[in-house]
Amino acid sequence: MHLHTVDQLYLHWRASPKIGSTRLKTHVMEEWGSVISPTLFNVHVDDLEDCIPNYLDINTHKYADDCTQDEVIPYGSTSNMQEVLDAINDLAHRNKMKLNAKKTKDKWICFKAAIPEPPHLKIGDDTIERVKSFKLLGLWIDNTLKWNTHIDEIARRANKRLFYLRECRRADLPTNVGLTCYESKLRPVLEYEAPIWGGLPQYLTDELESIQTRSLKIMDLPSDSLQSLEQRRDKLSIREYEKIINDETHPCRKYIPDMVTNKYDLRTPKTLPGIFSYTKRHELSFIPRTNSLL
């Protein structure tokens, strides 16, 4: 099975108001700071899924002005994504909108080298760029489904923010000020969406821990002054997992096995059945990994 995704489908709405006897073209949705622009945008894209035929079996994920679509292509089948793009492009034209091909990305995920990639997707006459990785809502995802790109990116951003701690030390501020600065400026960068990518190999875990160790060293604090980032990621994952379990309407609830009720009192009762993984990649993903932590 392989996955074909299209991300960041930005739609720009254009209008032509008439002022006196002159008709002017204005980019209504360019002013993202206006109060009504998000509402107008949502009105125009709310029925986006309705324009896609059900038999195409395409998943659509919308968040604010971002739209991601994916499909699973069984072995021997062909992609339906181009047909989907054509349907969305027709919808955009009907709503006086235009798809921006330059801001639309195409990513092909397949772990079988013998399977050729499908033809490049197009919006009209414009070819969509096929990328190996892209940033989706702050999370870097590459076509190997590994987290090296994301970890390198957040490590780069966090290292830049070590400047705040050095300034605190240079100003001879109390240690608790530097600690607050680390917890508010650096650590959130290292933990953003951590439940998703928390299952890291050891060398990536060490890369992140070294940033916290360096931060504590700048503040003249011992390396064990704070809980390790790995322990915090596990707690964040468990907290998110429990939210999903307790919310029957959560989109991810269907992927979690049902609770098990034991007829007998066991020494170590476990209400969640184990999840068997065929690959290490699946074992380190959010649901199997967090399920094993409970």
N, C-alpha and C positions, 0 to 999 in steps of 0.2 A: 504494500500500500504506500502511496506517496501523496504528498500534500501540496496544493497549489494555492497561493494566497495573493491577494491584491490588497495593498494597504494605503492609507492616507489619501482617500478619495475626496479631495477638496472641491467643493462646488461654489462657484461665484455667481451671484445673482446680479443681473444688470437691469436697470430701468431707464426710461427716457421720459422724464417729466417735461411738460410744456410750460415755458415761462414767457408770457406775452405771446408773440407770434413765432418764437424760436423754440425748437425742441432740442434739448441738451441731453447728452448721455452722462449718467452718473453711476459710479460704482457704489451701489447702496450698501453692500455688505463689507466694504473695505474698512469701514469704521467699526472695528470690533469693540470699541469702548462704549458705544451707544447702548442704551437700555433695551431697545426693542429689537435690535439686530439678531440676537440669538433666537428670539421667538419667531421672527420672520423666517429665519433659516430652517428652524425645526418644522414649521408649517409646510415648507416646500419639500423636505426630505422625509416627512413622517411616513408617507406611503411608498417608500423606496422598495421595500420587500414585496409589495403587491404587484410590482411590474415584472417580477421574476417568475417564470412558470415553475410550478411545484415539482415537475418531473426532473428539473435540473439538479435538485438536491444540493443547493448551495446554502451555506451558513452565512448570515449577515450579522455583524456586530457594530452597533453605532454607539458613539460616546461623544457628546457635544458636536464639534464640527469634524470629527474623525469617523471614517467608515472603513471597516475591514471585512473582507469576504474571503471565505476559504472553501475548499472542496477536497474530499478524499477520492482519489482516482484508483479504483481497483486495477490489478494487473491485467493488461490487455485492453483496457478501456481508454477512452480519449477524454480530454478536458472539455468542460462546458463553459469555462470562464469567459471566453470570447463572446459567446452568445449572451451571457449575463451582462457584460460590459455594453454590448449593443443595446440591450433593453434599457439599461440605466441611462445611456446616452440619449435614447429617444425620450425618456422621462424628463431629462434635463432640458431638452429642446422644447418640450411642451410647457415646461414651467419657466421658460425664458432664462435658463441657466446654462452654464458651460462647464464641462469637466476640464480640469487642468491636468494634462498628461505629464507635465514636468514634475508635478508634485505627487504623482501616483506611482507606486512601486510594485513590482511583481517579484515574488520569491518562490522558488521551486525547491521542495524538500524531498529528497529521495536518496536512500542509502544503497541502492543497487546501481552500480556503475554501468551495467549492460543496458539499462533502460534509457533511451534517448530523451532529451528534454523536448517538450512540445514547442510549437512555434511561438514567437514573441507575441504578446497581446498588443492590441492597438485600440486607440480611441480616435475614430475617424481615420485620418491619414497619419496621425502621430503614433509612433511606436513607444510603448511603455518600457522604461528601463528595468532590466532584470538585475536584482542585487543579491548579494550573498548574506547581507545582514541589514536590518533597519531598526529604527527606534519606534516602538509602539507604546504610547502613553508612558514614556520615561524608561521603558525597559528595552534593552538591546537584545534582539533575537536573531541568531544566524541560522544558516541552512544546515548546520550540523547538530542543532539543538543542544549545543554546549554553551556555557556561560563565560567563556574566556573574554569575549568582546565586551560583555557587560561589566565584568569585574575590572578589566583594564580601564574602562571608561570611568567608573565610579572611583577607582583608586586614583586616577589622574585628577579628578575634581577634588577629592578629599585632600590630596597632597598640596594642592594649591591653597587650601584653607588652613593649612598649618601656620600660615602667616598670622592669623588671628591669635594663636597661642604664643607665638614669638613676640607679638606686640604686647600681650598681657605681661609676659615675663620682663620685657624691656621697660615697661612702665612700673615694674615692681608692685603689681597688683596682688592681692591675696590669692592663695592657691584655689580657693573655692570659686573665684571669679573665672580663672582659667578653666576649671572643671565644668562650670556652667557653660562657658563658651564652647567647649568641646562637645558637650551633650546637646547643644542647640544648633551648632554650626557644622560640625563634622560628622558626628554619628548618624544623624538622619540621612545623610548622603550614603553612608555605608549600609544602611538598613532599609532603604526605600524598596518596597515590594519584596522584602526578604523572604516571606513564606513561599514565593514562587520559585526563587532560585537558591533557596537555602541548602539544598543537597549538593554541596560542592566537593570536588576531590580535595585531598589534603593540601596540595600545593597552592590552590586558590584560597583555601581557608587561611593558610599561613600568610599569604600576601595581604589579606585584609587585617589579620591580627597584627602584622608588623606596623600598620598605620596607627593602630591604637597604642601599641607599645611605644612608638616614636612620639606620639602625642603626650603620653604620660611622662616620658623622659624629659620633654621640653618643660613640663610643669614640675619637674623634680619630684615625681611621685613614683612609688614602686610599681612594677608591671602588673601586680595582682591587686591593685587598688580598685579596679572595676571588674565586673563580670565579663567574661570573654564574649566576643561578638558571636561566636558559634552557639554558646548557651542561650544568648538572647534571641538568636534566630529560631532556635528550637521552641522557645516559649512563645514567640510571635506566631510560629506555625501552628502550635497547639491551640492557641487562642482563636486563630482564624478557622481552624478545623472544627472547633466546637461551635462556632457561630453557624457554620454550614450545617452541622448535624442538627442543631436546634431550630433551623429555619427550613421548613418543608418546601417553601417557594423559591429557595435559592437555586440558581441555574446549575450549580455543581453538586446539588444534593443527590442527583440520580447516579453519580459516579461513586458514591460512598456506599459500602455494603450495609445492609440493615443490621440493627442491633440484635444481639443474640441473648436470649433469656435462658439461663441455666435452671434446671429443675432441682439441682442439688447445690448445697453450700460448698463452694470450692475454696481451697486455701488462697489461690490467687485468681479471683474471678476476672474474666476479660469479656466485656460486653460487645466488643467489635471483632469480627472475624479477621484473620490475616488476609493480606492481598499478595498473591503470588506474582512475582515478576520474572519474565523470561530474559530481560536484559538489564544491565547495570543502569542504563539511561532511565528506564522505567522505574527501577527501584529507588533512584535518587530524586524522582519527580515528587511534586508536592503531596499528593494523596497517599501513595504507598509509603513514602518516608514518614509523614506525620502520623499515619495510622500505626506504624511500628513504634512510635514514641509513646503512645498511650498505653 
